[in-house]
C-alpha cells in the first residue's frame, strides 16, 4: 500500500477509505477538463471472442492476423505482439494445448482471463515478469469481490467456471474457492476495453483504475488508447475531491440506473442524482425518459398516473389518457420487440428493419419524444441503414437522436460527441458541408476533452474537420468568382 501511495503521489493522487464507500481515489491538486488524471496498462486482458471478427491478443487489431500454430486459440497480428506476449502465452499455450479441440473452442474470454491471471501471478513469483507499484497481484487481492452478496445460482456458475480453470492449469495446489472469488472480482472490477468510437474490443483488469468509484454525475471519463486505460477529467475537480467515473450508461431513470448497479456491481448509488429519488424533479425525469406521451401529440407533456389508477394525466394540459389504451400499445410493442430479436438473430436484416420501423411508429404514439426506448429504436434503425449504406435516411435518424442525447448526457460525454461525429460524417458525404462543419466542430469540442488530442481517432476527426472547412472555403471562393464573372459580363453586354 505504501508503494502504491508513493506512486500515486507523483500523479497528484491518493487512496483513501471513506465510510459507506470503501477505498476511493482523491486528488491532491486541481484537475481541469481534458487533463489525464491517471492511466494504466492492464494487469491481464483478453480480446472478445467472435468467429467473424478475431483480434490480436497483443494490440486488439483485427488486421493481418495469424493463429498460434500450437494452441489454435490465440491470434497475433505479427511477431512484435507475439514476442511481447510470449512470456505469458508460452505457459497459456502449453495449458490450452493439453485440451482436446472441442474443449479449446469452448474456452470463453472470461476463462482465459482467469487462466492468464494465475499464470501472471506464477511468473511474478518466479521473477520472470517484473511487478510495479501500480500493477501487481497484491492489488488484485485487495479488490472487492462481493462474494457474500451474490446468489446461490451465481455461486454455482463460478464454481463450474473454476473447475474448468483447474482442468486447464492442472495445478494440484490450486485453490478452487479463491478462483470462484476472483470470478466475482472480475464481475465487479473488470472493464470493457473499447476503441475510440466506444465499440467493445475485449476485457481487461486494471487494479488501480478499479479503485475509482461510480457516480451517475461523474467528474471524469474512462476511455482506452489501445489497451491503455485513460481517465480524463470532464469537469474542474478541486484539490481533495474524489475522482468519479460512471460504471453504466447513465441515460435512464434513477430506478433503472439503481437496478443496473445493484445487479452488476452489488451496491446502491448515493450520488447527488440518485439521492433525489422520489422528489418531484426525479419523478418528472422518470416520466419523460421512461413514461408515456400525452394524447395530444402537439402537447409534449409528461404523464403521471391518476389518483384512481384508471389512467394517466398530462401534467401540462390535463388531458387523461386511458390506461387500457396504453397497455394495449405497450403489449404490442413488447411482442414486436420479441419477434424482431428472433429475426435479427436469424440474419434477416430487411425484415428486422421493417419491424423496427413498425415499433418506432407505435412508440411515437406511446412514448414521450425524449423516451429512452424510442431513442434506442432510432439507434437500431440508424445502425441498419448505415450497414445498408442508405446514408440519407441514416442522417435523418441520427438527427432525431441528437436532442435526446443532449438531454440525457452531460455536456462532455463521449457518446454525445460520437453522435455529432456520425452526423457530421453523413452530412459531409451527402454534400451538406456547412452542416458537417457545425456537427464535426461540436464533436471535436467534446471528444478532445474525453479522448485527448493525440490519439489516431481524434487526429482523423480533426483532419476531417479541416478538410470540410477547406471544401467550404473553396465552394465560397468559387461562388464569389462566378458571381464576379457574371457581373463583369453583364457590364460589357
C-alpha positions as CSV (number, residue, x, y, z in Angstrom):
1,X,0.0,0.0,0.0
2,X,2.9,2.4,0.8
3,X,4.4,1.7,-2.6
4,X,1.1,2.4,-4.3
5,X,0.6,5.7,-2.3
6,X,4.1,6.8,-3.2
7,X,3.5,6.1,-6.9
8,X,0.1,7.9,-6.9
9,X,1.6,10.8,-5.0
10,X,3.7,11.5,-8.1
11,X,0.5,11.7,-10.1
12,X,-1.2,14.1,-7.5
13,X,-3.5,11.4,-6.2
14,X,-4.0,9.5,-3.0
15,X,-6.0,6.4,-2.0
16,X,-8.4,6.9,0.9
17,X,-11.1,4.9,2.7
18,X,-14.4,6.6,3.1
19,X,-17.3,5.4,5.3
20,X,-20.0,3.5,3.2
21,X,-17.8,3.7,0.1
22,X,-14.6,1.9,0.9
23,X,-11.5,2.7,-1.0
24,X,-11.5,5.7,-3.3
25,X,-9.1,7.9,-5.3
26,X,-8.7,11.6,-4.2
27,X,-6.9,14.4,-5.9
28,X,-4.1,16.4,-4.2
29,X,-4.3,19.3,-6.7
30,X,-6.9,20.8,-9.1
31,X,-7.6,18.9,-12.3
32,X,-9.2,20.6,-15.3
33,X,-11.4,19.3,-18.2
34,X,-9.3,17.2,-20.6
35,X,-6.4,16.6,-18.2
36,X,-5.3,13.0,-17.8
37,X,-5.8,12.0,-14.1
38,X,-4.4,8.5,-14.3
39,X,-3.6,5.9,-17.0
40,X,-2.8,2.2,-16.6
41,X,-1.9,-0.8,-18.7
42,X,-4.0,-4.0,-18.0
43,X,-2.8,-6.5,-15.4
44,X,-4.4,-9.1,-17.7
45,X,-6.6,-8.7,-20.7
46,X,-8.2,-10.7,-23.5
47,X,-9.9,-9.8,-26.8
48,X,-13.6,-10.6,-27.4
49,X,-14.3,-14.0,-28.9
50,X,-16.1,-13.7,-32.2
51,X,-15.7,-16.1,-35.2
52,X,-16.4,-13.3,-37.6
53,X,-14.1,-10.7,-36.1
54,X,-11.0,-12.2,-34.4
55,X,-8.5,-9.8,-32.7
56,X,-4.8,-9.8,-31.9
57,X,-4.1,-10.8,-28.3
58,X,-1.4,-8.1,-28.2
59,X,-2.9,-4.9,-29.6
60,X,-6.5,-6.0,-30.3
61,X,-6.3,-5.1,-34.0
62,X,-8.3,-7.2,-36.5
63,X,-5.9,-6.9,-39.4
64,X,-3.3,-9.4,-40.8
65,X,-3.9,-12.0,-38.1
66,X,-2.3,-15.4,-37.8
67,X,-3.3,-18.1,-35.4
68,X,-0.9,-19.6,-32.9
69,X,0.2,-22.8,-34.5
70,X,0.3,-24.7,-31.2
71,X,-2.8,-23.9,-29.3
72,X,-5.0,-22.7,-32.2
73,X,-6.8,-20.4,-29.8
74,X,-4.8,-17.2,-29.8
75,X,-4.2,-14.8,-32.7
76,X,-1.4,-12.2,-33.4
77,X,-1.0,-9.5,-36.0
78,X,2.7,-10.1,-36.2
79,X,6.0,-11.0,-34.5
80,X,6.1,-7.8,-32.4
81,X,2.9,-8.6,-30.5
82,X,3.7,-12.3,-30.3
83,X,7.2,-11.6,-28.8
84,X,5.8,-9.1,-26.2
85,X,3.2,-11.6,-25.1
86,X,5.4,-14.7,-25.3
87,X,6.4,-15.0,-21.6
88,X,2.7,-15.3,-20.6
89,X,1.4,-17.0,-23.7
90,X,4.1,-19.7,-23.6
91,X,2.5,-21.1,-20.4
92,X,-1.0,-20.5,-21.6
93,X,-0.3,-22.2,-24.9
94,X,1.0,-25.3,-23.1
95,X,-2.1,-25.4,-20.9
96,X,-4.6,-24.9,-23.8
97,X,-2.8,-27.5,-26.0
98,X,-3.5,-30.2,-23.4
99,X,-7.2,-29.8,-24.1
100,X,-8.9,-31.6,-26.9
101,X,-10.0,-29.3,-29.8
102,X,-13.7,-29.2,-28.8
103,X,-12.8,-28.0,-25.3
104,X,-10.4,-25.4,-26.6
105,X,-13.2,-23.9,-28.8
106,X,-15.4,-23.7,-25.7
107,X,-12.8,-21.6,-23.7
108,X,-14.5,-18.2,-23.2
109,X,-12.7,-14.9,-22.7
110,X,-13.7,-14.9,-19.0
111,X,-12.0,-18.3,-18.6
112,X,-8.9,-17.2,-20.5
113,X,-8.7,-14.0,-18.4
114,X,-8.7,-16.1,-15.2
115,X,-6.1,-18.5,-16.6
116,X,-3.9,-15.6,-17.5
117,X,-4.4,-14.1,-14.1
118,X,-2.9,-17.2,-12.4
119,X,-0.2,-17.6,-14.9
120,X,0.9,-14.0,-14.4
121,X,0.9,-14.4,-10.7
122,X,3.2,-17.5,-11.1
123,X,5.6,-15.6,-13.4
124,X,5.7,-12.7,-11.0
125,X,6.6,-15.0,-8.1
126,X,9.3,-16.6,-10.2
127,X,10.6,-13.0,-11.1
128,X,10.1,-13.8,-14.8
129,X,7.7,-10.8,-15.1
130,X,8.5,-7.7,-13.1
131,X,6.0,-6.1,-10.8
132,X,5.4,-2.4,-10.4
133,X,3.7,-0.4,-7.6
134,X,0.6,0.0,-9.7
135,X,0.5,-3.4,-11.3
136,X,1.0,-6.5,-9.1
137,X,-1.1,-9.3,-7.8
138,X,-1.4,-7.8,-4.3
139,X,-3.5,-5.1,-5.8
140,X,-5.8,-7.7,-7.4
141,X,-6.1,-9.4,-3.9
142,X,-7.2,-6.1,-2.4
143,X,-10.2,-5.7,-4.9
144,X,-13.7,-6.1,-3.5
145,X,-15.4,-9.4,-4.6
146,X,-18.9,-9.0,-3.0
147,X,-18.8,-12.9,-2.9
148,X,-21.0,-12.9,0.2
149,X,-23.7,-10.9,-1.6
150,X,-24.2,-13.0,-4.7
151,X,-27.0,-15.6,-5.0
152,X,-26.6,-19.4,-5.0
153,X,-27.1,-19.7,-8.7
154,X,-24.2,-17.4,-9.5
155,X,-22.0,-19.2,-6.9
156,X,-22.7,-22.5,-8.7
157,X,-21.7,-20.9,-12.0
158,X,-18.5,-19.5,-10.6
159,X,-17.7,-23.0,-9.1
160,X,-18.2,-24.6,-12.6
161,X,-16.0,-22.0,-14.2
162,X,-13.4,-22.5,-11.5
163,X,-13.4,-26.3,-12.3
164,X,-12.7,-25.5,-16.0
165,X,-9.8,-23.2,-15.0
166,X,-8.5,-26.1,-12.8
167,X,-8.8,-28.5,-15.7
168,X,-6.7,-26.2,-18.0
169,X,-4.0,-25.4,-15.4
170,X,-3.8,-28.8,-13.7
171,X,-2.1,-27.4,-10.6
172,X,-2.5,-29.7,-7.6
173,X,-2.2,-26.8,-5.1
174,X,-4.8,-24.6,-6.8
175,X,-7.5,-23.1,-4.5
176,X,-10.9,-23.5,-6.2
177,X,-12.7,-21.2,-3.7
178,X,-10.2,-18.5,-4.5
179,X,-10.8,-18.8,-8.2
180,X,-14.5,-18.5,-7.7
181,X,-14.0,-15.4,-5.6
182,X,-11.7,-14.0,-8.3
183,X,-14.5,-14.5,-10.9
184,X,-16.7,-12.4,-8.6
185,X,-14.0,-9.8,-8.6
186,X,-13.9,-9.8,-12.4
187,X,-17.7,-9.1,-12.4
188,X,-17.3,-6.1,-10.2
189,X,-13.9,-4.7,-11.3
190,X,-13.0,-5.7,-14.9
191,X,-13.5,-3.1,-17.6
192,X,-14.7,-3.5,-21.2
193,X,-11.9,-2.3,-23.5
194,X,-13.3,-0.1,-26.3
195,X,-12.0,1.6,-29.4
196,X,-12.2,5.4,-29.9
197,X,-15.8,5.0,-31.0
198,X,-16.7,3.0,-27.9
199,X,-17.1,-0.2,-29.7
200,X,-16.1,-3.1,-27.4
201,X,-12.9,-5.0,-28.2
202,X,-12.1,-7.0,-25.1
203,X,-11.9,-7.1,-21.3
204,X,-9.1,-6.1,-19.0
205,X,-8.4,-5.9,-15.3
206,X,-6.9,-2.6,-14.1
207,X,-6.4,-2.8,-10.4
208,X,-5.8,0.9,-9.7
209,X,-8.5,2.1,-12.1
210,X,-10.8,-0.2,-10.2
211,X,-10.3,1.8,-7.0
212,X,-12.2,4.7,-8.7
213,X,-15.8,4.8,-7.5
214,X,-19.0,5.3,-9.6
215,X,-21.3,8.4,-9.9
216,X,-24.3,9.0,-12.1
217,X,-22.9,12.5,-12.3
218,X,-19.2,11.7,-12.9
219,X,-16.4,14.3,-13.0
220,X,-14.2,12.0,-15.1
221,X,-14.4,9.6,-18.0
222,X,-12.7,6.3,-18.7
223,X,-11.5,5.8,-22.3
224,X,-9.0,3.5,-23.9
225,X,-6.0,4.1,-26.1
226,X,-5.4,0.6,-27.5
227,X,-5.2,-1.4,-24.2
228,X,-4.2,1.5,-22.1
229,X,-6.9,2.7,-19.8
230,X,-7.0,6.5,-19.5
231,X,-9.1,8.5,-17.0
232,X,-9.6,12.2,-18.0
233,X,-11.4,15.0,-16.1
234,X,-14.5,16.3,-17.7
235,X,-15.2,18.9,-15.0
236,X,-13.0,21.1,-12.9
237,X,-12.0,18.7,-10.0
238,X,-10.8,20.6,-7.0
239,X,-8.0,19.5,-4.7
240,X,-9.1,16.9,-2.2
241,X,-12.2,15.9,-4.3
242,X,-12.9,12.3,-5.2
243,X,-12.3,11.1,-8.8
244,X,-15.6,9.6,-10.1
245,X,-16.4,7.7,-13.3
246,X,-19.7,6.1,-14.4
247,X,-19.8,2.3,-14.4
248,X,-23.0,2.2,-16.5
249,X,-24.9,4.1,-19.2
250,X,-26.5,6.9,-17.2
251,X,-29.2,7.6,-19.7
252,X,-32.2,6.3,-17.7
253,X,-34.4,6.9,-14.7
254,X,-33.0,6.6,-11.2
255,X,-34.8,3.3,-10.8
256,X,-33.2,1.9,-14.0
257,X,-29.7,3.1,-13.0
258,X,-30.1,1.7,-9.5
259,X,-31.3,-1.7,-10.8
260,X,-28.3,-1.9,-13.2
261,X,-25.8,-1.0,-10.5
262,X,-27.3,-3.5,-8.0
263,X,-27.4,-6.4,-10.4
264,X,-23.9,-5.9,-11.9
265,X,-21.9,-4.2,-9.1
266,X,-23.9,-5.1,-6.0
267,X,-24.2,-1.6,-4.4
268,X,-26.7,1.2,-4.1
269,X,-25.6,4.5,-5.6
270,X,-25.9,7.6,-3.4
271,X,-24.6,10.2,-5.8
272,X,-26.3,13.7,-6.0
273,X,-28.5,12.5,-8.8
274,X,-29.7,9.3,-7.0
275,X,-30.4,10.9,-3.6
276,X,-33.2,12.8,-5.4
277,X,-35.2,9.6,-5.9
278,X,-38.9,10.2,-5.3
279,X,-38.5,14.0,-5.4
280,X,-40.6,16.0,-7.9
281,X,-37.7,16.6,-10.3
282,X,-36.8,12.9,-10.3
283,X,-40.4,11.8,-10.8
284,X,-40.6,14.2,-13.8
285,X,-37.4,12.9,-15.3
286,X,-38.5,9.3,-15.0
287,X,-41.9,10.1,-16.6
288,X,-40.2,11.8,-19.5
289,X,-37.4,9.2,-20.1
290,X,-39.4,6.1,-19.5
291,X,-43.1,7.2,-19.4
292,X,-45.8,8.0,-21.9
293,X,-46.8,10.6,-24.4
294,X,-49.7,13.0,-24.0
295,X,-52.8,12.1,-26.0
296,X,-52.5,15.5,-27.7
297,X,-49.3,14.8,-29.7
298,X,-48.7,18.6,-30.1
299,X,-48.5,19.0,-26.3
300,X,-45.3,17.1,-25.4
301,X,-46.3,17.0,-21.7
302,X,-45.4,14.1,-19.5
303,X,-47.9,11.8,-17.8
304,X,-48.4,10.7,-14.2
305,X,-50.8,8.0,-13.0
306,X,-54.2,9.4,-11.9
307,X,-55.2,9.0,-8.3
308,X,-57.9,6.4,-9.1
309,X,-55.3,4.4,-11.1
310,X,-57.6,4.2,-14.2
311,X,-55.5,6.4,-16.4
312,X,-52.6,8.8,-16.8
313,X,-52.9,12.6,-16.6
314,X,-50.8,15.0,-18.6
315,X,-49.1,17.4,-16.2
316,X,-49.1,20.1,-18.8
317,X,-52.6,20.2,-20.4
318,X,-54.6,17.9,-18.0
319,X,-55.8,15.5,-20.7
320,X,-56.3,12.0,-19.4
321,X,-55.0,9.0,-21.3
322,X,-56.8,5.7,-20.8
323,X,-54.7,3.0,-19.0
324,X,-56.1,0.2,-21.2
325,X,-55.1,2.1,-24.4
326,X,-51.5,2.4,-23.1
327,X,-51.4,-1.2,-22.0
328,X,-52.6,-2.4,-25.4
329,X,-49.9,-0.4,-27.4
330,X,-47.2,-1.3,-24.8
331,X,-48.1,-5.0,-25.2
332,X,-47.9,-4.8,-29.0
333,X,-44.5,-3.1,-28.8
334,X,-43.2,-5.8,-26.5
335,X,-44.5,-8.5,-28.7
336,X,-42.9,-6.9,-31.8
337,X,-39.6,-6.5,-29.9
338,X,-39.5,-10.2,-29.1
339,X,-40.2,-11.0,-32.7
340,X,-37.5,-8.6,-34.1
341,X,-34.9,-10.1,-31.8
342,X,-35.6,-13.5,-33.3
343,X,-35.5,-12.2,-36.9
344,X,-32.3,-10.3,-36.1
345,X,-30.5,-13.4,-34.7
346,X,-31.6,-15.3,-37.8
347,X,-29.8,-12.7,-40.0
348,X,-33.0,-11.4,-41.8
349,X,-31.9,-7.8,-42.0
350,X,-34.7,-6.5,-44.2
351,X,-37.4,-8.0,-42.0
352,X,-35.6,-6.6,-39.0
353,X,-35.6,-3.1,-40.5
354,X,-39.3,-3.1,-41.3
355,X,-40.1,-4.5,-37.8
356,X,-38.1,-1.7,-36.1
357,X,-39.9,0.9,-38.3
358,X,-43.3,-0.5,-37.1
359,X,-42.0,-0.4,-33.5
360,X,-40.9,3.2,-33.9
361,X,-44.4,4.1,-35.2
362,X,-46.1,2.6,-32.2
363,X,-43.6,4.1,-29.8
364,X,-44.2,7.6,-31.2
365,X,-47.9,7.1,-30.3
366,X,-47.0,5.8,-26.8
367,X,-43.8,7.4,-25.6
368,X,-42.6,10.9,-24.8
369,X,-40.4,12.4,-27.5
370,X,-37.4,12.2,-25.2
371,X,-38.1,8.5,-24.4
372,X,-35.0,6.3,-24.0
373,X,-36.7,3.3,-25.6
374,X,-37.7,5.4,-28.6
375,X,-34.1,6.7,-28.9
376,X,-32.8,3.1,-28.8
377,X,-35.2,2.1,-31.6
378,X,-33.9,5.0,-33.7
379,X,-30.3,3.9,-33.0
380,X,-31.2,0.4,-34.2
381,X,-32.7,1.9,-37.4
382,X,-29.6,4.1,-37.8
383,X,-27.3,1.1,-37.4
384,X,-29.2,-0.9,-40.0
385,X,-29.3,2.0,-42.5
386,X,-25.6,2.5,-42.1
387,X,-25.0,-1.1,-42.9
388,X,-27.2,-0.8,-46.0
389,X,-25.4,2.4,-47.0
390,X,-28.7,4.3,-47.0
391,X,-26.9,7.5,-46.0
392,X,-29.8,10.0,-46.4
393,X,-32.2,8.1,-44.2
394,X,-29.4,7.3,-41.7
395,X,-28.7,11.0,-41.4
396,X,-32.4,11.7,-40.7
397,X,-32.4,9.1,-37.8
398,X,-29.1,10.4,-36.5
399,X,-30.5,13.9,-36.3
400,X,-33.6,12.6,-34.5
401,X,-31.4,11.2,-31.7
402,X,-29.3,14.3,-31.1
403,X,-31.9,16.2,-29.0
404,X,-32.3,13.2,-26.7
405,X,-28.6,12.7,-26.4
406,X,-28.3,16.4,-25.4
407,X,-30.9,15.9,-22.7
408,X,-29.7,12.6,-21.2
409,X,-26.0,13.1,-21.3
410,X,-23.9,15.9,-19.7
411,X,-22.1,18.3,-21.9
412,X,-18.7,16.5,-22.1
413,X,-19.9,12.9,-22.7
414,X,-18.2,10.8,-25.3
415,X,-21.5,9.3,-26.6
416,X,-22.8,12.8,-27.4
417,X,-19.6,13.7,-29.1
418,X,-19.7,10.5,-31.1
419,X,-23.2,11.1,-32.2
420,X,-22.2,14.5,-33.5
421,X,-19.3,12.8,-35.3
422,X,-21.6,10.4,-37.0
423,X,-23.9,13.2,-38.0
424,X,-21.1,15.3,-39.4
425,X,-19.7,12.4,-41.5
426,X,-23.1,11.7,-43.0
427,X,-23.7,15.4,-43.7
428,X,-20.3,15.8,-45.4
429,X,-20.8,12.7,-47.5
430,X,-24.2,14.0,-48.6
431,X,-22.8,17.4,-49.6
432,X,-24.1,19.5,-46.6
433,X,-20.6,21.0,-45.9
434,X,-21.9,23.7,-43.6
435,X,-23.9,21.2,-41.5
436,X,-20.9,18.9,-41.4
437,X,-18.6,21.7,-40.2
438,X,-21.1,22.5,-37.4
439,X,-21.5,18.9,-36.3
440,X,-17.8,18.0,-36.5
441,X,-16.9,21.1,-34.6
442,X,-19.3,20.1,-31.8
443,X,-17.8,16.6,-31.9
444,X,-14.3,18.0,-31.6
445,X,-15.3,20.3,-28.7
446,X,-16.5,17.3,-26.7
447,X,-14.1,14.5,-27.8
448,X,-10.9,16.5,-27.4
449,X,-11.9,16.7,-23.7
450,X,-12.8,13.0,-23.3
451,X,-10.3,11.4,-25.7
452,X,-7.4,14.0,-25.7
453,X,-5.9,15.3,-28.9
454,X,-3.1,12.8,-29.7
455,X,-4.9,9.6,-30.5
456,X,-5.3,8.4,-34.1
457,X,-9.0,8.6,-33.8
458,X,-9.0,12.3,-32.8
459,X,-6.3,13.2,-35.3
460,X,-8.5,11.7,-38.0
461,X,-11.5,13.6,-36.7
462,X,-9.5,16.9,-36.7
463,X,-8.4,16.1,-40.3
464,X,-12.0,15.6,-41.4
465,X,-13.0,18.9,-39.9
466,X,-10.0,20.7,-41.6
467,X,-10.9,19.1,-45.0
468,X,-14.6,20.1,-44.6
469,X,-13.6,23.7,-43.8
470,X,-11.3,23.8,-46.8
471,X,-14.1,22.4,-49.0
472,X,-16.5,25.1,-47.7
473,X,-13.9,27.8,-48.3
474,X,-13.3,26.5,-51.9
475,X,-17.0,26.5,-52.6
476,X,-17.4,30.0,-51.3
477,X,-14.4,31.3,-53.4
478,X,-15.7,29.6,-56.5
479,X,-19.2,31.1,-55.9
480,X,-17.7,34.6,-55.4
481,X,-15.6,34.1,-58.6
482,X,-18.6,33.0,-60.6
483,X,-20.7,36.0,-59.3
484,X,-17.8,38.3,-60.2
485,X,-17.6,36.9,-63.7
486,X,-21.4,37.2,-64.1
487,X,-21.3,40.9,-63.0
488,X,-18.4,41.7,-65.4
489,X,-20.2,40.0,-68.4
490,X,-23.4,41.9,-67.6
491,X,-21.5,45.3,-67.6
492,X,-20.0,44.5,-71.0
493,X,-23.1,43.1,-72.7
